[in-house]
Amino acid sequence: MVEVNKSELAAQLGVKPSMVSKHVKSGVLDGCYTPNGKKLYLEKAIQAIALSRKKGSEEGEVATNTLDDIPEQIYTAESQGELSKLLLLAKSPSQKVQITKDFWVGKINRQKFLEAEGELISIKDAKIALETLIGPLNQYLNDQGNNLKNNFPNISVEVMEWIDEENNRQKEQLRVTQWD
C-alpha cells in the first residue's frame, strides 16, 4: 500500500491541506494511518473520504462516515476486488474518490433494495429453511432399510446391501448440501 503524509494526500486529491486537516479532526481518516501513526495509507484514505462525501458534499461540511459504516456482508474481499478493478480505470485521485463513493453507496442501496424486496434472508433463516427441507428426507433415508425389511421380510441380503449403499450415497449428497 502506498503511504502518504497529509500534504501529499492533499496534493493527490487536488485539495488544500486544510481540507485534509478537517477530515483528520472529524475522525474520517481514523483507521487509515500506518502502524507508526505518522503517515496514511493512500487507498484507505481515498475510500474514507469518499464515504464522508456521501453526506457532507451537499452540505459543505465534513461528515464522519468511515469504512466502519459499510455493513460486513457488503464489505467483503470480493467487493474490494471489484472496487480495485474499477479504480484502475480512474485517471485522477479525485476520480478514485468519486468511484469509491459511488461504488459503496451503490452496494448499500442494492442491499437495501433486495432486503425490501424480500429476496435476501438471513443466514440463520436460510439454515432453518434448509433443515426443514432436508431433515425429513434424511430421516426417510435412515428409516428406509427398516421399512423395507418390515414390509418385505423375504428381501435378499444383496438387495438390502445395495439399498444401504444407495442411501449412504444420497446421505452424502445431502451432507454436502447442508450448511456448516
ZIFEN-V744770 format. One line per field, one symbol per residue. phi: phi as a letter, one per 30 degrees, with the letter a starting at -180 (. if undefined). psi: psi as a letter, one per 20 degrees, with the letter a starting at -180 (. if undefined). burial: + if it has 9 or more other C-alpha atoms within 8 Angstrom, else -. A space follows every 50 residues. Layout:
BEGIN
phi->???
psi->???
burial->???
END
This chain:
BEGIN
phi->.dcbcddddedddibdedddddddddidcdicddedicbcdedddddddd ddddcdddcibddcdbddddeedcdcdddddededdddddcbdddddddd eddddddddddddddddidcbddeddddddddddeddddddddddddddd dbdcdddddddddddddddddddddddddd
psi->qppqrhghggghikrqhhghhghghijhjpiiqrhijhrqpggggggghg hhihghhhikrprkqrhiipqhihmrhgghggggghhhiqirhhhggggg ghghgggghgggghghijhpqqhghggggghhghghgggghhiggggghg hmhjqqhgggggggggghghhghgghhqq.
burial->--++++--++++--+-+-++++++-+-++--+++----++++-+++++++ +++++++----++-++---+---++---++--+--++--+--++++++++ +-+++-++--+--++----------++--++--+---+--+---+--++- ---------+--++--+---+--+------
END
